[in-house]
Amino acid sequence: MARSADCTTGFSFFLDPLSSLVSQLQVLIILRLFGSNNNMLIYTGCFFSYGGINSHMLGDAMSELRKVQRTPGGTFFVCLPKPWAEQYGVRKGSILALSETSEGKLLIDAKNGVEPSPRVAILKPGPYLGREIIGTYLLGFDAIRVEGKDRISVEMRDIVKTTVSHLVGLEIVEEDYASIVLQCLLEPSSFPPEKILRRGYTIAASMHRDVAKAFVDGDVALAKSVMARDDEGNRLYFLVVRILRTIIQNPGLSEKLGVGPIECLDYRLAASLVEAIGDECVRISMKTVELDGEKLDEALRKQFLALHAICFEAHEGALTAFLTGAIDLAEKVRGMRDKVEKEFAKIEEVARAQSLEIVAEILSAASFLRQIYEHSVDIADLAVPKEP
């Protein structure tokens, strides 16, 4: 809905007299300023009876409260913060867009139907240029300009191109002797966090499955393939961090994707743990390469694959529990610790019969598997029951 700002002494907007709001005459509605983002205000509504309000209930947040008034005709109105209104050019006759979220928050948009201006970051060539590009990408900037005083060196251009290749949706759109313009071509609403997380997990799971086979069979080529796949996992991790930060800064996008701020925190941690599982697989791959094709004997092979199977089942169940809110499945993952410790102890015992040259690599690889289980438990700890 849209409302007109029409107040000569301040700024107000009007609320329709909905039956649920006006059925009780002795009701005072306090709209508390929840926050603001760019051109948008966010209010949450609290209802009190006249006789039930006193000063200690309002506390120190009085400056953040807006008392709703009522006209003789039954229309409700409330004053907007004057600094915000002046900042975004709200005046008598301005049209404001109002929308209600599923959580009962009221969004007031001063730029009704107007596309927000692209956010542009300007960077200078330097030793940390790659890291700075990643940082601005994660912060949700739409464009990044790399500008040098003189000609940008070949080394700096290579750093830019290498960094861009690690970030989903970021492309070089302009380039001359003294500047490079990068633009993110992604539409955030097309990338739900759950979809990105599932894709990232699929890559990590395939890495886990293949690295176990590569290690026991001494397959160096397969181990290197696992290491190469980690780059794609990292790209998706950066993407989900960018999307989550954009959601937190944009209440409208949060409502559209159905992901609240608290869920963003959970997704951020879950994505980090999934990426960490991929990193553990890379470490096992490195041990495989160090063994230079040496295969494990049958007894050790059997025990290593047994530990792998338990750890794989753990992170598979953990992610399912996180996405579905299955608490029983999360508890099952936590309850697998004894099995993991027993299998690890068996590997230690069998490894004693191996040559000293490979014992360290075998135990290190087994430790990395055990760490994958720990990451799985952390993912399971994020599981909460879904609202019906």
C-alpha positions in Angstrom: 0.0 0.0 0.0 1.1 3.6 -0.4 0.4 6.6 1.9 0.8 10.3 1.5 2.9 12.3 3.9 0.7 15.2 4.7 1.7 17.2 7.8 2.8 20.8 7.9 4.4 20.7 11.3 6.1 17.4 11.0 5.9 14.1 9.1 3.2 11.6 9.6 1.7 8.6 7.8 -1.8 7.1 8.2 -2.9 3.6 9.1 -6.2 2.3 7.8 -8.7 1.6 10.6 -8.6 -2.2 10.4 -11.1 -4.0 12.4 -8.5 -5.8 14.4 -7.0 -2.4 15.5 -10.2 -0.5 16.3 -12.3 -3.1 18.0 -10.9 -1.9 21.3 -11.2 1.8 21.9 -9.0 1.8 25.0 -5.9 0.6 23.1 -2.7 2.6 22.7 -0.4 1.4 19.9 3.3 2.2 20.2 5.4 1.8 17.1 9.0 1.3 18.1 11.7 2.2 15.6 13.3 -1.2 15.0 16.0 0.1 12.5 16.6 1.8 9.2 18.3 0.8 6.0 19.1 3.1 3.1 15.7 4.7 2.3 13.6 2.4 4.5 12.4 2.5 8.1 11.3 -0.6 10.0 8.8 -0.4 12.8 7.5 -3.1 15.1 4.1 -2.7 16.7 3.3 -3.2 20.4 -0.2 -3.0 21.9 -1.0 -1.8 25.4 -4.2 -0.9 27.3 -4.3 2.7 28.5 -4.5 1.6 32.1 -1.5 -0.7 31.8 1.1 1.8 30.7 3.5 3.5 33.0 6.9 5.2 32.6 9.0 2.2 33.7 7.5 0.1 30.9 8.8 2.6 28.3 12.3 2.8 29.9 15.2 4.5 28.2 13.8 3.7 24.7 11.3 6.6 24.9 13.2 8.5 22.2 12.7 5.5 19.8 8.9 5.3 20.4 6.2 6.9 18.3 2.7 7.3 19.8 -0.1 6.6 17.3 -2.8 9.3 17.2 -6.4 9.0 15.9 -8.5 11.4 13.9 -12.2 11.9 14.6 -12.9 9.9 11.5 -11.1 6.8 12.9 -7.9 7.0 10.9 -4.6 6.2 12.8 -1.5 8.3 12.2 2.1 8.4 13.5 4.9 10.9 13.1 8.0 9.9 11.1 11.5 10.8 12.3 12.1 14.2 10.9 15.9 13.7 10.1 15.1 10.6 8.1 12.3 12.3 6.2 14.5 15.3 5.4 17.3 13.0 4.3 15.2 11.2 1.7 13.2 14.3 0.6 9.9 13.3 2.2 7.5 16.3 2.2 3.8 17.1 2.0 2.3 15.0 -0.7 5.2 12.5 -1.0 4.1 9.0 -1.6 5.4 6.3 0.8 5.2 2.6 0.2 4.1 0.6 3.2 4.4 -3.2 3.5 4.0 -5.6 6.4 6.4 -8.5 7.0 5.3 -11.9 8.3 6.9 -11.0 11.7 4.6 -8.0 12.1 7.1 -5.3 11.1 6.0 -2.4 9.1 8.4 -1.3 6.3 8.2 2.3 5.1 9.9 3.0 1.8 10.5 6.5 0.7 11.7 5.5 -2.7 8.5 3.8 -3.9 9.1 2.0 -7.2 12.6 3.6 -7.6 15.5 1.3 -8.1 18.3 1.9 -5.6 21.5 3.4 -6.9 24.3 0.9 -7.5 26.9 0.8 -4.7 30.4 1.5 -6.1 33.7 1.0 -4.3 37.0 2.5 -5.5 40.2 0.7 -4.8 43.9 1.5 -5.4 46.4 -1.0 -6.6 48.5 -2.3 -3.7 49.9 -5.4 -2.1 46.5 -6.4 -0.7 44.4 -5.6 -3.7 43.1 -9.2 -4.1 41.9 -9.3 -0.4 40.3 -5.9 -0.8 38.4 -7.0 -3.9 37.1 -10.0 -2.0 36.1 -7.8 1.0 34.1 -5.4 -1.1 32.4 -8.2 -2.9 31.4 -9.8 0.4 30.0 -6.4 1.5 27.6 -6.5 -1.4 29.0 -3.7 -3.6 27.5 -3.7 -7.1 30.7 -2.3 -8.8 34.3 -2.1 -8.0 36.7 0.4 -9.7 40.4 -0.2 -9.5 42.1 3.1 -10.3 45.8 3.8 -10.5 47.6 7.1 -10.6 49.4 5.9 -13.7 49.3 2.7 -15.7 48.2 -0.4 -13.8 51.0 -2.9 -13.9 50.7 -6.4 -15.5 51.1 -7.9 -12.0 48.2 -6.0 -10.6 46.0 -6.9 -13.6 46.8 -10.6 -13.1 45.8 -10.3 -9.4 42.5 -8.7 -10.4 41.8 -11.4 -13.0 42.8 -14.2 -10.6 40.6 -12.8 -7.8 37.6 -12.3 -10.1 37.8 -16.0 -11.2 37.2 -16.9 -7.5 34.0 -14.8 -7.1 30.7 -15.9 -8.6 29.0 -13.2 -10.8 31.9 -10.7 -10.7 33.1 -9.7 -14.2 35.5 -7.2 -15.7 33.3 -4.9 -17.7 35.7 -2.1 -18.5 39.5 -1.9 -18.7 42.0 0.7 -19.8 45.6 1.6 -19.0 44.8 3.2 -15.6 41.6 1.6 -14.4 39.6 -1.6 -14.3 35.9 -1.8 -13.6 34.4 -4.9 -12.1 30.6 -5.4 -11.9 28.6 -8.0 -10.1 25.9 -9.3 -12.4 24.0 -11.3 -9.8 20.4 -10.7 -8.8 20.3 -11.6 -5.1 16.7 -12.7 -5.1 17.6 -15.5 -7.5 20.0 -17.1 -5.1 18.2 -18.5 -1.9 20.8 -19.3 0.7 19.5 -22.8 1.1 20.1 -23.5 -2.6 23.7 -22.3 -2.4 24.3 -24.2 0.8 23.0 -27.5 -0.7 25.2 -27.0 -3.8 28.3 -26.3 -1.6 27.5 -29.4 0.5 27.2 -31.6 -2.7 30.7 -30.5 -3.7 32.1 -31.2 -0.2 30.4 -34.6 0.0 31.8 -35.6 -3.3 35.3 -34.5 -2.2 34.9 -36.6 1.0 33.8 -39.7 -0.9 36.6 -39.5 -3.5 39.4 -38.5 -1.1 38.8 -41.6 1.0 39.1 -43.8 -2.1 42.1 -41.9 -3.3 43.9 -42.3 0.1 43.4 -46.1 0.5 44.2 -46.8 -3.2 47.1 -44.4 -3.5 45.4 -42.6 -6.4 47.3 -39.4 -6.8 45.3 -38.2 -9.8 42.0 -38.5 -7.9 43.5 -36.7 -4.9 44.5 -33.8 -7.1 41.0 -33.7 -8.6 39.7 -33.4 -5.1 42.0 -30.4 -4.4 40.9 -28.7 -7.6 37.2 -29.0 -6.6 37.9 -27.0 -3.4 38.1 -23.8 -5.5 34.4 -24.3 -6.5 33.5 -24.8 -2.9 35.2 -21.6 -1.9 33.4 -19.7 -4.7 30.1 -20.8 -3.4 31.1 -20.0 0.2 31.9 -16.4 -0.9 28.6 -16.2 -2.7 26.5 -17.3 0.2 28.3 -14.8 2.5 27.5 -12.0 0.0 23.9 -13.0 -0.3 23.4 -13.3 3.5 24.9 -9.8 4.1 22.7 -8.4 1.4 19.6 -10.0 3.0 20.5 -8.5 6.4 20.8 -5.0 4.8 17.6 -5.3 2.8 14.5 -6.1 4.8 12.5 -6.4 1.5 14.8 -9.1 0.2 14.7 -10.9 3.6 10.9 -11.1 3.4 11.0 -12.2 -0.3 13.4 -15.1 0.4 11.8 -15.9 3.7 15.1 -15.7 5.6 15.3 -13.6 8.8 18.4 -12.1 10.4 18.8 -15.0 12.9 18.5 -17.5 10.1 21.2 -15.6 8.2 23.6 -16.1 11.2 22.9 -19.8 11.2 23.3 -20.1 7.4 26.6 -18.2 7.6 28.0 -20.6 10.2 26.7 -23.7 8.5 28.3 -22.6 5.2 31.6 -22.0 7.0 31.5 -25.5 8.4 30.7 -27.1 5.1 33.6 -25.2 3.6 35.8 -26.4 6.4 34.8 -30.0 5.6 36.1 -29.4 2.1 39.4 -28.0 3.5 39.8 -31.2 5.6 39.4 -33.3 2.4 42.1 -31.2 0.8 44.5 -32.0 3.7 43.8 -35.7 3.2 44.5 -35.2 -0.5 47.9 -33.7 0.3 48.8 -36.7 2.5 47.8 -38.9 -0.5 50.2 -37.0 -2.7 53.0 -37.3 -0.1 52.6 -41.0 0.0 53.2 -41.0 -3.8 50.9 -43.7 -4.8 51.5 -46.1 -1.9 48.4 -48.2 -1.2 47.3 -49.2 2.3 47.3 -52.9 3.3 43.9 -54.7 3.5 43.5 -54.4 7.3 44.3 -50.7 7.4 42.2 -50.0 4.3 39.2 -51.7 6.0 39.5 -49.6 9.2 40.1 -46.3 7.3 37.0 -46.8 5.2 35.0 -47.7 8.3 35.9 -44.4 9.9 35.2 -42.6 6.6 31.7 -44.2 6.4 30.8 -43.0 9.9 32.0 -39.5 9.3 30.2 -39.3 6.0 27.0 -40.4 7.5 27.5 -37.8 10.3 27.8 -34.7 8.0 25.1 -36.0 5.7 22.7 -36.3 8.6 23.8 -33.0 10.2 23.0 -31.0 7.1 19.7 -32.7 6.7 18.9 -31.9 10.4 19.9 -28.3 9.9 17.7 -27.8 6.8 14.7 -29.7 8.1 14.9 -29.0 11.8 15.0 -32.7 12.6 16.2 -32.6 16.2 16.2 -36.4 16.5 18.6 -36.6 13.5 20.8 -34.0 15.1 20.9 -36.0 18.3 21.8 -39.1 16.3 24.8 -37.3 14.9 26.0 -36.2 18.3 25.6 -39.8 19.5 28.0 -41.2 16.9 31.1 -39.9 18.8 31.8 -43.2 20.5 31.8 -45.0 17.2 34.3 -42.4 15.7 36.6 -42.7 18.7 36.6 -46.6 18.6 37.4 -46.7 14.9 40.1 -44.1 15.3 41.7 -46.2 18.1 41.6 -49.3 15.8 43.4 -47.3 13.1 46.1 -46.3 15.6 46.5 -49.9 16.6 46.8 -51.3 13.0 49.1 -48.4 12.0 51.7 -49.5 14.4 52.5 -52.4 12.1 53.3 -50.1 9.2 56.6 -48.6 8.3 57.6 -45.5 10.2 57.7 -43.5 6.9 53.9 -43.8 6.4 52.6 -44.0 10.0 52.5 -40.2 10.4 50.6 -39.7 7.2 48.1 -42.4 8.0 47.3 -41.0 11.5 47.1 -37.4 10.1 44.6 -38.5 7.5 42.5 -40.3 10.1 42.7 -37.2 12.3 41.3 -35.1 9.5 38.4 -37.5 9.1 37.7 -37.2 12.8 37.8 -33.4 12.5 35.2 -33.7 9.7 33.0 -35.4 12.3 33.5 -32.5 14.7 32.4 -30.1 12.0 29.3 -32.3 11.5 28.4 -32.0 15.2 28.7 -28.2 14.9 26.3 -28.2 12.0 23.9 -30.5 13.9 24.0 -28.1 16.8 22.4 -25.4 14.6 19.3 -27.5 14.0 16.2 -26.0 15.5 12.5 -27.1 15.1 10.8 -25.5 12.1 7.7 -23.4 12.8 4.6 -25.2 11.6 
